[in-house]
């Protein structure tokens, strides 16, 4: 009985989503991916598709479910998450059953499922490492997919079939290449370059073309190029870059963002992998050129320096199997109408902000450029500066004239040892003479001593919890170790913790 009720509820829901005679393509985007997946599970549980009566709403639900998770359906997703491949396959399987293997609407999806699998299985694999018999087997699978009869459907099917066969033939004759084109806003070498290199086992040809900005009103009247010798934010040129991989690179695949804007939610979930790959390779090439091959020394690339990307698959028999242009996820713009009316501001006596505030701004600046290690470096400098700035004020307001000196003295250093001995041997409390020699007192020891000496606005535990989120990579950063991978989330949490400490590191009112 319960199953019958669930089935009736499901059918009622599907009928409301896709009324008889409606255009399913027009309505399916009104429903989320989560809703589709929930309904699919209910359908598989409650309805036998081998026996159902071609109900309009069921057919349209399954058809649009295929569209929903079809990465090749226009408009294609900016970023493709690999788990959606499984959802796509699930909808295709049920849709084929529901139409009793009629290829009219299923053939294109079956073809794209194979193409999807090819992207997944051979992504970033050297072209010479792929066995021919594996490709021959996939080609046979493609050829065995029944073609639709309806002319428009047949044309779409043939176009997609040509693409997948071009990829497979390109792998067989070793001619398949992935091309990524972009540019960076400075010149990394004064000459055009053709570079052969390896990256993660892949052979890559990288071509660069420097473009020098013409300088007006220059004393130089020849056709010579002009380039600043020191780093400057005045742009004197840029570099066009073309990367060619001897492999199939799934350029749209999800990758972790390399950069974010402070206090702003990203309009996209993740970055297309091609941006992360391009940045990693360009950065390493720029370092190699700079240190060993006469590269110009103005800038080392940051993620925000990677401009829009064009990527393409091509082979010996198809010069453009697939082509896309991707806007840079790091180059976010804001639109506004500038005013012609001057804004009058009285700044008074100008002075530099506290060093801790400057460090915080440096941290956010590097964070928004995508240089996360530099961002955390400055955040660590800044939080220690903040403690140094606030402790004298706390000492003054608390009336403890020796507090500042005590925090730098052996008193603070030996505090934990004194507590440990006193807990184990109460009779020795206050009776041990600790060495008076000058020692380095860690931030943790200073803070612990401070919280025992005065009544602070927050607990010592809360302060350390936030300080630890900033300090967790400190030793690696300050001592030259590169073991840690700093993420966007690490820096975001660190900045939030810095702001919490700034607001709460004070005496209780």
Buried (B, 14 or more C-beta within 10 A) or exposed (E): EEEEEBBEEBBEBBBEBBEEEEEBEEBBEEBEEEEBBEBBEBBEEBBEBEEBEEBBBBBBBBBBBBBBBBBBBEEEBBBBBBEBBEBBBBBBBBBBBBBEEBBBBBBBBBBBBBBBBBBEEBBBBBBEEBEEEEBEEBBEBBEEBEBBEEEEBBEBBEEBBEBBBBBBBBBBEBBBBBBBBBBBBBBBBBEEBEBEBEBEEBBBBBBBBBEBBEEEEEEEEEEEBEBBEEEEEEEBBBBBBBBBBBBBBBBBBBBEBBBBEBEEEBEEEBBBBBBBBBBBBBBEBBBEBBEEEEBBEBBBBBBBBBBEBBBBBBBEEBEEBBEBEBBBBBEBEEEEEEEEEEEEEEEEEEEEEBBBBBBBEBBBBBBBBBBBBBBBBBBBBBBBBBBBBBBEEBBEEBEBEEBBEBBBBBBBBBBEEBEEBBEEEEEEEEEEEBEEEEBEBEBEBBBBBBBEBBEBEBEEEBBBEBBEBBBBBBEBBEEEEEEBEBEBEBBBBBBBBBEBBBEBBBEEE
